[in-house]
Each structure stands twice: as structure tokens, then as C-alpha cells.
Amino acid sequence: MAELATIARPYAEAAFKLATEQNALPVWGEMLKFAAAVMKDPAMAGAIDNPKLGAEQKESLFLSVCGDRLNPVGRNFIKVLIEGDRIVVLPQIEEMFAQLKNAAEGVAKAEIVSAIALTDAQVGELKTVLEKRFGKKIEATVSVDPSLIGGARIVVGDQVVDGSIAGKLQAMATQLKS
């Protein structure tokens, strides 16, 4: 996985630089997200991996599937990836680009997992508290995990706030064992 990240990083940085110069971060974000989804499709992955297809055929196939969802510079970016046999790292490029974009825009992703379903008002309150704590706009994904018993676990970047009963029980068990 580290090798893929090493390969993807310069491409993500180049795409970010192009998007910044064109003042088109949202456009590039959407193009890369769509193209990465196309690449993740098993049928496309199989076609790209097919040694019988040349670079031009792979390029034609990929770009025809993407259609008008890519602008001319985005299409050229895909061509460069295919010619360099780097198209398989497109999902990692998209992920790294999103991280660069979020950092530039002062946005952090939060994953909120609660024991029970949260109302929109509760999610809004949590986002407000998290925005104050982290000093960034928070984009949250919310899910339910009954195994937490009660409370919630929130992950923002590399920080975890575990206010779940299961987490507290686990911490207590660890203390008792030591």
C-alpha cells in the first residue's frame, strides 16, 4: 500500500497544482472522484489489466466511459496516467487530492459512529462542537453500530474521541489488567 501511495503522490500534487492554478478545485475533485469510481469498476479494472489492449485502446475505452464528465485537461491527465501505466493508482490519487483540497479549504472529515440513530439536530450539534474544537469546517459521515452499547465514537483525521460505553468498558478492563 505504501508503494501505491508513493507512486500516486506526485500525480495528486500535480492535479492539485493544476486545479489551484485554474481556480477549479471543486471541478477537479468531482472529475477525479468520478474517474476513480470508473477505475474501481471490476470490468474496467479487468480491461485495463488486459495485456492484449494497447495504451490507445485503454485510453479510448476509459475516456468513452467517462464521457463529458472530464474537461479537456482532465482527459489529458487520464491519458498521461494510462500512457505511464499508472491508471491503476487513480483511486489513491483521488484520495490524496481530496486530502490536499480539504486542507486548502480548511475542511476536516469526521466519522461519527453512534449506538443509536442520531437526529439531524444532534448531528448538527456535534458538528458545531467539532468545528470549534478542530478549527475547521466539518464534513461528517454518520453510521450506527449497536455494539457500542451507548454513546458515540468520533474520528477526525488521526484523532479519536471515544465516548461509547463499549470504549469505556474496554478502558476499564485494560486498567484492571495492569
C-alpha positions as CSV (number, residue, x, y, z in Angstrom):
1,M,0.0,0.0,0.0
2,A,2.9,2.4,0.8
3,E,4.2,1.8,-2.7
4,L,1.0,2.8,-4.3
5,A,0.9,6.0,-2.2
6,T,4.5,6.8,-3.2
7,I,3.5,6.4,-6.9
8,A,0.2,8.3,-6.5
9,R,1.6,11.3,-4.5
10,P,3.3,13.2,-7.4
11,Y,0.2,12.8,-9.6
12,A,-2.1,14.0,-6.8
13,E,0.1,17.0,-6.2
14,A,0.3,17.8,-9.9
15,A,-3.5,17.6,-10.2
16,F,-3.9,19.8,-7.1
17,K,-1.4,22.4,-8.6
18,L,-3.3,22.4,-11.9
19,A,-6.7,22.7,-10.1
20,T,-5.4,25.6,-7.9
21,E,-3.9,27.4,-10.9
22,Q,-7.3,27.1,-12.8
23,N,-9.2,28.0,-9.6
24,A,-11.1,24.8,-10.1
25,L,-10.6,22.7,-7.0
26,P,-14.3,21.5,-6.9
27,V,-14.3,20.7,-10.6
28,W,-11.1,18.6,-10.3
29,G,-12.4,17.0,-7.1
30,E,-15.5,15.8,-8.9
31,M,-13.6,14.7,-12.1
32,L,-11.1,12.6,-10.0
33,K,-13.9,11.1,-7.9
34,F,-15.8,10.0,-11.0
35,A,-12.7,8.7,-12.8
36,A,-11.6,6.8,-9.7
37,A,-15.1,5.2,-9.5
38,V,-14.7,4.2,-13.1
39,M,-11.3,2.7,-12.4
40,K,-12.7,0.8,-9.3
41,D,-15.3,-1.0,-11.5
42,P,-14.2,-4.6,-11.9
43,A,-15.0,-4.7,-15.6
44,M,-12.8,-1.6,-16.2
45,A,-10.0,-2.9,-14.0
46,G,-10.1,-6.1,-16.0
47,A,-9.9,-4.3,-19.3
48,I,-7.1,-2.0,-18.1
49,D,-5.2,-5.1,-16.9
50,N,-5.7,-6.9,-20.2
51,P,-2.3,-7.2,-21.9
52,K,-4.0,-7.6,-25.3
53,L,-5.1,-4.0,-25.2
54,G,-2.7,-1.3,-26.1
55,A,-2.5,2.1,-24.4
56,E,-4.5,3.8,-27.1
57,Q,-7.3,1.2,-26.8
58,K,-7.3,1.5,-23.0
59,E,-7.4,5.3,-23.3
60,S,-10.2,5.2,-25.8
61,L,-12.2,2.8,-23.6
62,F,-11.7,4.7,-20.3
63,L,-12.4,8.2,-21.9
64,S,-15.5,6.9,-23.7
65,V,-16.9,5.6,-20.3
66,C,-16.1,9.0,-18.7
67,G,-17.8,10.9,-21.5
68,D,-18.2,14.6,-20.9
69,R,-17.6,14.2,-17.1
70,L,-14.0,15.2,-17.7
71,N,-12.8,18.5,-19.1
72,P,-10.0,18.6,-21.7
73,V,-7.3,19.0,-19.1
74,G,-8.8,16.1,-17.1
75,R,-8.9,14.0,-20.2
76,N,-5.2,14.7,-20.8
77,F,-4.4,13.8,-17.1
78,I,-6.1,10.4,-17.7
79,K,-4.1,10.0,-20.9
80,V,-0.8,10.6,-19.0
81,L,-1.8,8.1,-16.4
82,I,-2.6,5.4,-19.0
83,E,0.5,6.1,-21.1
84,G,2.6,5.9,-17.9
85,D,0.8,2.7,-16.9
86,R,-0.3,4.5,-13.7
87,I,-4.0,4.5,-14.1
88,V,-4.4,1.7,-11.5
89,V,-3.4,4.2,-8.8
90,L,-6.2,6.6,-9.7
91,P,-8.2,5.8,-6.6
92,Q,-5.2,6.7,-4.4
93,I,-4.6,9.8,-6.5
94,E,-8.2,10.9,-5.9
95,E,-7.9,10.2,-2.1
96,M,-4.7,12.2,-1.8
97,F,-6.1,15.0,-3.9
98,A,-9.2,15.2,-1.6
99,Q,-6.9,15.5,1.4
100,L,-4.9,18.3,-0.2
101,K,-8.2,20.0,-1.2
102,N,-9.7,19.7,2.2
103,A,-6.5,21.1,3.9
104,A,-6.5,24.1,1.5
105,E,-10.2,24.7,2.2
106,G,-9.9,24.2,5.9
107,V,-12.2,21.2,5.9
108,A,-11.9,18.0,8.0
109,K,-13.8,14.8,7.6
110,A,-15.4,13.3,10.6
111,E,-16.7,9.8,11.0
112,I,-19.4,9.6,13.7
113,V,-20.4,6.2,14.9
114,S,-23.2,6.0,17.4
115,A,-25.0,3.2,19.2
116,I,-28.4,4.5,18.1
117,A,-29.5,6.6,15.1
118,L,-28.9,10.4,15.6
119,T,-31.3,13.1,14.6
120,D,-30.3,15.8,12.2
121,A,-30.3,18.2,15.2
122,Q,-27.9,16.0,17.2
123,V,-25.6,15.7,14.2
124,G,-25.7,19.4,13.7
125,E,-24.8,20.0,17.4
126,L,-21.9,17.5,17.2
127,K,-20.6,19.2,14.0
128,T,-20.7,22.6,15.7
129,V,-18.7,21.3,18.7
130,L,-16.2,19.6,16.4
131,E,-15.8,22.7,14.3
132,K,-14.9,24.7,17.4
133,R,-12.6,22.0,18.7
134,F,-10.7,21.5,15.5
135,G,-11.0,25.0,14.0
136,K,-12.1,23.6,10.6
137,K,-15.4,23.1,8.8
138,I,-16.5,19.5,9.5
139,E,-18.0,17.2,6.9
140,A,-19.4,14.3,8.8
141,T,-20.5,10.8,7.8
142,V,-22.7,9.1,10.4
143,S,-23.4,5.4,11.0
144,V,-24.9,3.2,13.6
145,D,-23.1,0.4,15.5
146,P,-25.2,-1.2,18.2
147,S,-22.1,-2.9,19.6
148,L,-21.1,0.4,21.1
149,I,-23.9,-0.2,23.7
150,G,-24.4,3.6,24.2
151,G,-22.7,6.9,23.3
152,A,-20.6,7.5,20.2
153,R,-17.1,7.2,18.7
154,I,-15.9,10.1,16.6
155,V,-12.8,10.0,14.3
156,V,-11.4,13.3,12.8
157,G,-8.2,12.8,11.0
158,D,-5.9,10.8,13.3
159,Q,-7.8,11.8,16.4
160,V,-10.4,9.6,18.1
161,V,-12.9,10.7,20.6
162,D,-14.4,7.6,22.2
163,G,-17.4,8.4,24.3
164,S,-19.0,5.0,23.9
165,I,-19.9,2.7,26.7
166,A,-18.0,-0.2,25.0
167,G,-14.9,2.1,24.8
168,K,-15.2,2.9,28.5
169,L,-15.6,-0.7,29.4
170,Q,-12.6,-1.6,27.3
171,A,-10.5,1.1,29.1
172,M,-11.7,-0.1,32.5
173,A,-10.8,-3.7,31.6
174,T,-7.3,-2.6,30.5
175,Q,-6.8,-0.7,33.8
176,L,-7.9,-3.7,35.8
177,K,-5.5,-6.0,34.0
178,S,-2.5,-3.7,34.7
